[in-house]
């Protein structure tokens, strides 16, 4: 899935500002950093996961990688100094957070109006995006996981 995602994002990552919500292992944000993203902010609430992210991000490039230990939804309600071009957000499965996250991302001041959003869920993605300004550009399924790339429309 990661290879497919970065093929989809070819030419978009370099010099972009990326937001990795529900970062977990941070693999997507760290991959974006290694592919030339100008800045990556990883948001992770779990203390051990956040500590691991800080360790790996510092090893790669501490000036361009920042970890925020906060709930992802709370982070989106704040005003950020940087506006993000790409969002990686795959909330924990089973909590049905994706529809609420889609609504919150649609109005988040920290995102560029035409930002890209990579999302994952066990449910079909179109269902979560229904009634929001997000337009699904690409999607695939790997086993039970639906994943795709969306753009916020006008």
Beta strands, then each sheet from edge to edge (+ up, - down):
strand 1: 17-21
strand 2: 39-43
strand 3: 65-68
strand 4: 84-89
strand 5: 111-121
strand 6: 134-142
strand 7: 145-152
sheet 1: 3+ 2+ 1+ 4+ 5+ 7- 6+
end
